[in-house]
Amino acid sequence: MKVIKLRDGKERSLLRRHPWVFQGSIATGRADSGETVRVESHDGQFLAWAAYSPTSMIRVRAWSFDEAERIDAAFFQRRVAQALAIRARLPIASDGVRLIHGEADGLPGLIVDRYGDILCAQFLSAGTERWKATIADLLLEATGLTRLFERSDSGVRQLEGLPAASGWLRGEGATDVTIREHEWRLTLDVAEGHKTGFYLDQRDNRKLFADTVRHFGYERVLNCYCYTGGFSVAALAGGAAQVTSVDSSAPALARASAHVALNGFDPARHEALDADVNQTLRDQLKQGRRFDAIVLDPPKFAPTAAHAERAARAYKDINRLAFKLLEPGGALFTFSCSGGVGAELFHKIVAGAGLDAGADGLIYARVGAAPDHPMTVTFPEGEYLKGLMIIKR
């Protein structure tokens, strides 16, 4: 077993059971891509069994902090079983479920979603890539399914020195699937959709939005960065009279409109705009339009903290415009999925946007990802999705 020895004082994160070791913390040792290594402190104390990544700034990702454990097929079988057992106990109102959520489930770099009878997985680290075939078989065995599609096409793979990979790992067939979410039906394509095909992390927030629209009697709704219209369907289910969905992807908008019809809503109540969101917000202001509820669910503006300043300007601008477009008493559901923007910073950005717009609001709810996308005590970086639901004064 190859040994990675850390610099003096750099063992503290692993002692706190944080799974990452950065390049600058390593004193000696190296290994092949994805190879299991023994990680020790500068004085030889065992710290973790981990996967080594020779090209990533995150040079080591811990599998286990138990010296007696062995990283073999049985280890991955236990971890998969533990993750599925947790999901089985969660109140998930859907057959679209995040089964494995990387570090939070003790499997750094592995994302697995279940959409009906299809599994879709992302192998995003050197360690999971090395164990891919074993993990694929264990996933099918544990779920009783026969089809697993790989969507390892994220840019994160490049940082690991790995090529993009996409296609059927096990089984074959159509990649389009319909899932149930609450009382709605939604479709996705695991081969073409964002991430693994859909944003399951917003499941509970879509239900909260439907309930909010219903409770306050909101009629005019604007859904920005709508993707395939999950929040638009939620708004219509909540009784909204008119919903405008905005996105720069024509295929996503087409699916959003299809979702309106699939769920039995009058297409006349839904308007799809293929346009830039920022410009659309400005155009709506010039036209004198106002809305009772607005959703801002933009893509990742700041993948790392280094991008936070530029991202803050972008977040502030769209939230400022949204505040101006909202009727008094209206609701703003605003989100950031940027890992480089923490919850406190995001709150400050939205507060600044409100000040610039001459508006104030009450925070009705703070929200995050659905519980099948967990954050653990020892890995706060897992809190990537932050949301504020604000009632404008």
C-alpha positions as CSV (number, residue, x, y, z in Angstrom):
1,M,0.0,0.0,0.0
2,K,1.4,3.4,-1.0
3,V,1.7,6.0,1.7
4,I,0.9,9.7,1.4
5,K,2.5,11.7,4.2
6,L,1.2,15.1,5.1
7,R,3.1,18.2,6.2
8,D,3.2,19.0,9.9
9,G,-0.1,20.6,11.0
10,K,-2.0,19.6,7.8
11,E,-3.6,16.6,9.4
12,R,-6.3,18.7,11.2
13,S,-8.9,18.5,8.5
14,L,-8.7,14.7,8.3
15,L,-8.9,14.5,12.1
16,R,-12.2,16.4,11.8
17,R,-13.2,13.8,9.2
18,H,-13.2,16.3,6.3
19,P,-12.6,14.1,3.2
20,W,-10.3,16.4,1.2
21,V,-6.6,16.9,1.2
22,F,-5.2,19.6,-1.1
23,Q,-1.9,19.4,-3.1
24,G,-0.1,21.8,-0.8
25,S,-0.7,19.7,2.3
26,I,1.3,16.7,1.0
27,A,4.9,16.3,2.1
28,T,5.8,13.0,0.4
29,G,4.2,10.2,-1.7
30,R,2.3,9.7,-4.9
31,A,0.3,7.0,-6.6
32,D,-1.5,6.1,-9.8
33,S,-4.8,7.8,-10.7
34,G,-7.6,6.6,-8.4
35,E,-5.3,4.2,-6.5
36,T,-6.1,3.6,-2.8
37,V,-3.4,5.1,-0.5
38,R,-2.8,5.2,3.2
39,V,-2.7,8.8,4.4
40,E,-0.5,9.5,7.4
41,S,0.4,12.6,9.5
42,H,4.0,13.8,9.4
43,D,4.9,11.6,12.4
44,G,3.3,8.4,10.9
45,Q,-0.2,8.5,12.5
46,F,-2.9,6.8,10.4
47,L,-5.4,9.3,9.1
48,A,-7.4,7.7,6.3
49,W,-7.7,5.4,3.4
50,A,-8.1,7.5,0.3
51,A,-8.1,7.7,-3.5
52,Y,-5.2,9.6,-5.0
53,S,-5.7,12.0,-7.9
54,P,-2.3,13.0,-9.5
55,T,-3.7,16.1,-11.4
56,S,-6.3,17.6,-9.2
57,M,-5.7,20.3,-6.6
58,I,-7.8,18.0,-4.3
59,R,-5.0,15.5,-4.4
60,V,-6.6,13.0,-2.0
61,R,-10.2,12.1,-1.3
62,A,-10.9,10.0,1.8
63,W,-12.8,6.7,1.6
64,S,-12.6,5.8,5.2
65,F,-11.1,7.0,8.5
66,D,-11.2,3.5,10.0
67,E,-7.7,1.9,9.9
68,A,-9.2,-1.6,10.1
69,E,-11.4,-1.1,7.0
70,R,-10.4,-2.4,3.6
71,I,-11.3,-0.6,0.4
72,D,-12.6,-3.4,-1.7
73,A,-15.9,-4.4,-3.4
74,A,-17.4,-5.2,0.0
75,F,-16.7,-1.7,1.2
76,F,-18.5,-0.2,-1.8
77,Q,-21.4,-2.6,-1.3
78,R,-21.8,-1.4,2.3
79,R,-21.7,2.2,1.4
80,V,-24.3,1.8,-1.4
81,A,-26.5,-0.1,1.0
82,Q,-26.2,2.6,3.6
83,A,-27.1,5.3,1.2
84,L,-30.2,3.5,-0.1
85,A,-31.3,2.6,3.4
86,I,-31.3,6.3,4.3
87,R,-33.3,7.3,1.2
88,A,-35.9,4.5,2.0
89,R,-36.7,6.3,5.2
90,L,-37.0,9.8,3.7
91,P,-40.4,11.3,2.8
92,I,-39.7,11.7,-0.9
93,A,-42.8,12.4,-2.9
94,S,-41.4,11.2,-6.2
95,D,-39.9,8.3,-8.1
96,G,-37.0,10.5,-9.1
97,V,-34.5,10.3,-6.2
98,R,-30.9,11.2,-5.5
99,L,-29.5,7.8,-4.3
100,I,-25.9,8.7,-3.7
101,H,-24.7,12.3,-3.1
102,G,-20.9,12.1,-3.2
103,E,-19.0,13.0,0.0
104,A,-22.2,13.1,2.1
105,D,-22.6,9.3,1.5
106,G,-18.9,8.5,2.0
107,L,-18.4,8.1,-1.8
108,P,-16.5,11.2,-3.0
109,G,-17.1,12.0,-6.6
110,L,-20.1,9.7,-7.1
111,I,-23.5,11.0,-8.0
112,V,-26.4,8.5,-8.6
113,D,-30.0,9.5,-9.4
114,R,-32.9,7.1,-10.0
115,Y,-35.5,8.1,-12.5
116,G,-38.2,5.4,-12.5
117,D,-36.5,2.3,-13.8
118,I,-33.3,4.0,-14.9
119,L,-30.2,4.8,-12.9
120,C,-28.1,7.7,-14.0
121,A,-24.6,8.1,-12.6
122,Q,-21.7,10.6,-12.6
123,F,-18.2,9.3,-11.8
124,L,-16.5,12.6,-11.2
125,S,-13.3,11.6,-9.3
126,A,-10.2,9.4,-10.1
127,G,-11.2,7.1,-7.3
128,T,-14.8,6.4,-8.5
129,E,-13.5,6.1,-12.1
130,R,-11.1,3.3,-11.0
131,W,-14.0,1.4,-9.3
132,K,-16.6,2.2,-11.9
133,A,-17.4,-1.3,-13.1
134,T,-17.7,-2.6,-9.6
135,I,-19.9,0.3,-8.5
136,A,-22.1,-0.1,-11.5
137,D,-22.8,-3.8,-10.8
138,L,-23.4,-3.1,-7.1
139,L,-25.9,-0.3,-7.9
140,L,-28.0,-2.6,-10.1
141,E,-27.8,-5.4,-7.6
142,A,-28.9,-3.1,-4.8
143,T,-31.8,-1.6,-6.7
144,G,-33.0,-4.5,-8.7
145,L,-32.8,-2.5,-11.9
146,T,-31.1,-3.4,-15.2
147,R,-30.2,-0.1,-16.8
148,L,-27.6,2.4,-15.8
149,F,-26.7,5.4,-17.9
150,E,-23.4,7.3,-17.4
151,R,-23.3,11.1,-17.5
152,S,-19.7,11.7,-16.6
153,D,-19.5,14.7,-18.9
154,S,-19.0,17.4,-16.2
155,G,-16.0,19.8,-16.5
156,V,-14.9,18.5,-13.1
157,R,-13.6,15.4,-14.9
158,Q,-11.0,17.5,-16.6
159,L,-9.6,18.6,-13.3
160,E,-9.2,14.9,-12.4
161,G,-7.3,14.3,-15.7
162,L,-10.2,12.2,-17.0
163,P,-12.0,12.4,-20.3
164,A,-15.7,13.0,-20.6
165,A,-17.8,9.9,-20.8
166,S,-21.5,9.4,-21.6
167,G,-23.6,6.4,-22.6
168,W,-25.1,3.2,-21.3
169,L,-22.9,1.5,-18.8
170,R,-25.4,-1.3,-18.2
171,G,-28.4,-2.1,-20.3
172,E,-29.8,-0.1,-23.2
173,G,-33.0,1.5,-24.6
174,A,-34.8,4.8,-24.7
175,T,-33.3,7.6,-22.6
176,D,-36.5,9.5,-22.2
177,V,-38.4,8.9,-19.0
178,T,-41.5,10.3,-17.1
179,I,-41.3,10.6,-13.4
180,R,-43.9,11.5,-10.8
181,E,-43.2,14.5,-8.5
182,H,-45.9,15.2,-5.9
183,E,-49.1,15.2,-7.9
184,W,-47.4,16.2,-11.2
185,R,-45.8,14.3,-14.0
186,L,-42.5,15.5,-15.5
187,T,-40.3,14.2,-18.3
188,L,-36.6,14.2,-18.8
189,D,-33.8,12.7,-21.0
190,V,-30.9,11.2,-19.1
191,A,-28.7,11.5,-22.2
192,E,-29.4,15.1,-23.0
193,G,-30.7,16.9,-19.8
194,H,-28.7,19.0,-17.5
195,K,-26.7,17.2,-14.8
196,T,-28.1,13.7,-14.8
197,G,-31.3,14.8,-16.6
198,F,-33.2,16.9,-14.1
199,Y,-32.9,19.1,-10.9
200,L,-34.2,16.8,-8.3
201,D,-32.7,19.0,-5.6
202,Q,-35.5,21.6,-6.1
203,R,-38.3,19.0,-5.6
204,D,-39.5,20.3,-2.2
205,N,-39.0,24.0,-3.2
206,R,-41.3,23.5,-6.2
207,K,-44.0,22.1,-3.8
208,L,-43.4,25.1,-1.4
209,F,-43.8,27.4,-4.4
210,A,-47.1,25.8,-5.4
211,D,-48.4,26.0,-1.9
212,T,-47.3,29.7,-1.6
213,V,-49.0,30.7,-4.9
214,R,-52.2,29.0,-3.7
215,H,-52.1,30.5,-0.2
216,F,-51.5,34.1,-1.2
217,G,-53.6,33.8,-4.4
218,Y,-50.8,34.9,-6.7
219,E,-52.0,35.1,-10.3
220,R,-49.1,36.5,-12.4
221,V,-45.9,34.4,-12.2
222,L,-42.5,34.9,-13.8
223,N,-40.2,31.8,-13.9
224,C,-36.6,32.8,-14.9
225,Y,-34.0,30.3,-16.0
226,C,-37.0,27.9,-16.1
227,Y,-35.2,25.0,-17.7
228,T,-38.0,22.4,-18.3
229,G,-40.6,24.3,-16.3
230,G,-40.8,22.6,-13.0
231,F,-41.6,25.8,-11.1
232,S,-44.0,26.8,-13.9
233,V,-46.0,23.6,-13.4
234,A,-45.9,24.2,-9.7
235,A,-47.3,27.8,-10.2
236,L,-50.1,26.5,-12.4
237,A,-50.9,23.8,-9.9
238,G,-51.1,26.5,-7.2
239,G,-53.7,28.3,-9.3
240,A,-51.7,31.0,-11.1
241,A,-53.7,32.5,-13.9
242,Q,-50.7,33.3,-16.1
243,V,-47.2,32.0,-16.0
244,T,-44.3,33.3,-18.1
245,S,-41.3,30.9,-18.4
246,V,-37.9,32.3,-19.6
247,D,-34.9,30.4,-20.7
248,S,-32.3,30.6,-23.5
249,S,-32.7,27.0,-24.5
250,A,-35.4,26.3,-27.0
251,P,-35.5,22.5,-26.3
252,A,-35.9,23.2,-22.6
253,L,-38.8,25.6,-23.3
254,A,-40.4,23.1,-25.6
255,R,-40.4,20.5,-22.8
256,A,-41.7,23.1,-20.4
257,S,-44.7,23.8,-22.6
258,A,-45.2,20.0,-23.0
259,H,-45.2,19.7,-19.2
260,V,-48.0,22.2,-19.0
261,A,-50.1,20.1,-21.3
262,L,-49.0,16.8,-19.8
263,N,-50.4,18.0,-16.4
264,G,-53.7,19.1,-17.9
265,F,-53.3,22.8,-17.7
266,D,-54.6,25.2,-20.3
267,P,-51.7,26.1,-22.6
268,A,-53.2,29.6,-22.8
269,R,-52.1,30.2,-19.2
270,H,-48.4,29.6,-20.1
271,E,-46.1,31.8,-22.1
272,A,-42.6,30.5,-23.1
273,L,-39.9,33.1,-23.9
274,D,-36.7,32.0,-25.6
275,A,-34.6,34.9,-24.4
276,D,-31.8,36.2,-22.1
277,V,-33.1,36.5,-18.6
278,N,-31.3,39.7,-17.7
279,Q,-32.6,41.5,-20.9
280,T,-36.1,40.1,-20.4
281,L,-36.2,41.5,-16.8
282,R,-35.3,44.9,-18.2
283,D,-37.8,44.7,-21.1
284,Q,-40.6,43.7,-18.7
285,L,-39.8,46.8,-16.6
286,K,-39.9,49.1,-19.6
287,Q,-43.2,47.6,-20.7
288,G,-44.6,48.4,-17.2
289,R,-45.4,44.7,-16.4
290,R,-45.6,43.5,-12.8
291,F,-45.7,40.1,-11.3
292,D,-47.1,38.6,-8.1
293,A,-44.4,36.0,-7.8
294,I,-41.0,35.6,-9.4
295,V,-38.6,32.6,-9.4
296,L,-34.8,33.2,-10.0
297,D,-33.0,29.9,-10.4
298,P,-29.9,30.7,-12.3
299,P,-27.0,28.4,-13.3
300,K,-23.8,28.3,-11.3
301,F,-22.4,31.8,-11.5
302,A,-19.5,31.0,-9.1
303,P,-18.1,27.5,-9.2
304,T,-15.4,28.4,-6.7
305,A,-14.8,31.2,-4.2
306,A,-12.4,32.8,-6.7
307,H,-15.4,33.7,-8.9
308,A,-17.5,35.0,-6.0
309,E,-17.0,38.8,-6.7
310,R,-18.0,38.6,-10.3
311,A,-20.9,36.3,-9.4
312,A,-22.1,38.7,-6.7
313,R,-22.6,41.4,-9.3
314,A,-24.6,39.1,-11.5
315,Y,-26.8,37.8,-8.7
316,K,-27.4,41.4,-7.4
317,D,-28.4,42.7,-10.8
318,I,-31.1,40.1,-11.5
319,N,-32.4,40.3,-7.9
320,R,-32.6,44.1,-8.1
321,L,-34.6,43.9,-11.3
322,A,-36.9,41.2,-9.8
323,F,-37.6,43.4,-6.8
324,K,-38.6,46.2,-9.1
325,L,-41.0,43.9,-11.1
326,L,-42.7,42.5,-8.0
327,E,-46.0,43.9,-6.8
328,P,-46.1,44.8,-3.1
329,G,-47.0,41.7,-1.2
330,G,-45.5,39.5,-4.0
331,A,-43.1,36.7,-3.5
332,L,-39.5,36.3,-4.7
333,F,-38.1,32.8,-4.7
334,T,-34.4,33.4,-5.4
335,F,-31.6,30.8,-5.5
336,S,-27.9,30.3,-5.8
337,C,-26.3,26.9,-6.6
338,S,-22.8,28.3,-6.6
339,G,-20.4,26.6,-4.2
340,G,-18.3,29.7,-4.1
341,V,-21.2,31.8,-2.7
342,G,-22.1,30.9,0.9
343,A,-25.5,31.4,2.5
344,E,-24.4,34.5,4.4
345,L,-22.9,36.1,1.3
346,F,-26.0,35.3,-0.8
347,H,-28.2,36.9,1.8
348,K,-26.1,40.1,1.7
349,I,-26.2,40.1,-2.1
350,V,-30.0,39.9,-2.1
351,A,-30.3,42.5,0.7
352,G,-28.1,44.9,-1.4
353,A,-30.3,44.2,-4.4
354,G,-33.4,45.2,-2.4
355,L,-31.7,48.4,-1.2
356,D,-30.8,49.4,-4.8
357,A,-34.3,48.7,-5.9
358,G,-35.8,50.7,-3.0
359,A,-37.5,47.6,-1.7
360,D,-37.6,45.7,1.5
361,G,-39.0,42.2,2.2
362,L,-39.7,39.6,4.9
363,I,-37.9,36.3,4.7
364,Y,-40.7,33.9,4.6
365,A,-38.4,30.8,4.3
366,R,-34.8,29.8,3.9
367,V,-34.5,26.7,1.8
368,G,-31.9,24.4,0.4
369,A,-31.7,21.1,-1.5
370,A,-34.1,18.3,-0.9
371,P,-33.1,15.8,1.9
372,D,-31.9,13.2,-0.5
373,H,-29.1,15.7,-1.3
374,P,-27.7,15.8,2.2
375,M,-25.1,18.0,3.7
376,T,-23.1,16.5,6.6
377,V,-21.7,18.1,9.7
378,T,-18.1,17.4,8.7
379,F,-18.5,18.5,5.0
380,P,-20.1,22.0,4.9
381,E,-19.1,22.4,1.3
382,G,-22.0,20.1,0.5
383,E,-24.3,23.0,1.1
384,Y,-24.4,24.2,-2.5
385,L,-28.0,25.2,-3.0
386,K,-29.2,28.3,-1.1
387,G,-32.6,29.8,-1.4
388,L,-34.6,32.7,0.0
389,M,-38.3,33.1,-0.2
390,I,-39.1,36.8,0.3
391,I,-42.4,38.6,0.6
392,K,-42.0,42.2,-0.7
393,R,-43.3,44.8,1.7
